[in-house]
Amino acid sequence: MNEEELSNVIELITSDYGVEDADECDHGYYAYVDGGYLPDVYQSRGSALQAIYETLTQ
């Protein structure tokens, strides 16, 4: 799925999610869902959204 499709599917499950630019020292993106951040730093917005989707569908 592309980023837009992932966002749409995630939005059907929860509205409490997002992707933020990482700090300068981390280079990448942070992902959060349902009030908590996922433990990894992602190289792209798409990979962060994919991780959110996988977390929600486990």
C-alpha positions as CSV (number, residue, x, y, z in Angstrom):
1,M,0.0,0.0,0.0
2,N,1.1,3.5,-0.6
3,E,1.3,6.2,2.2
4,E,-2.2,7.5,1.5
5,E,-3.8,4.0,1.5
6,L,-2.0,3.1,4.7
7,S,-3.2,6.4,6.4
8,N,-6.8,5.7,5.3
9,V,-6.7,2.1,6.7
10,I,-5.1,3.2,9.9
11,E,-7.6,6.0,10.3
12,L,-10.4,3.4,10.2
13,I,-8.9,1.7,13.2
14,T,-7.7,4.7,15.3
15,S,-7.3,8.4,15.0
16,D,-4.5,8.4,17.6
17,Y,-1.5,7.9,15.4
18,G,1.1,9.9,13.7
19,V,4.6,10.2,12.2
20,E,7.0,12.9,13.3
21,D,10.5,14.0,12.1
22,A,13.1,12.4,14.4
23,D,15.6,14.5,16.4
24,E,18.8,15.6,14.6
25,C,20.8,12.8,16.2
26,D,18.3,10.1,15.0
27,H,17.8,11.0,11.3
28,G,14.4,9.6,10.2
29,Y,10.9,9.5,11.6
30,Y,9.2,8.5,14.9
31,A,5.9,6.7,14.8
32,Y,3.3,6.8,17.6
33,V,0.0,5.1,18.0
34,D,-2.6,4.9,20.8
35,G,-0.6,7.2,23.1
36,G,2.8,5.6,22.7
37,Y,5.8,5.8,20.5
38,L,7.0,2.7,18.6
39,P,10.6,1.8,19.6
40,D,12.3,2.2,16.2
41,V,13.4,5.2,14.1
42,Y,12.1,4.7,10.5
43,Q,13.9,5.8,7.3
44,S,10.7,7.0,5.6
45,R,7.2,8.1,6.4
46,G,5.9,5.0,4.5
47,S,7.9,2.6,6.6
48,A,6.7,4.4,9.8
49,L,3.1,4.1,8.6
50,Q,3.6,0.4,7.8
51,A,4.9,-0.2,11.3
52,I,1.9,1.5,12.8
53,Y,-0.4,-0.6,10.6
54,E,1.4,-3.8,11.6
55,T,1.2,-2.9,15.3
56,L,-2.6,-2.3,15.0
57,T,-3.2,-5.5,13.1
58,Q,-1.2,-8.0,15.2
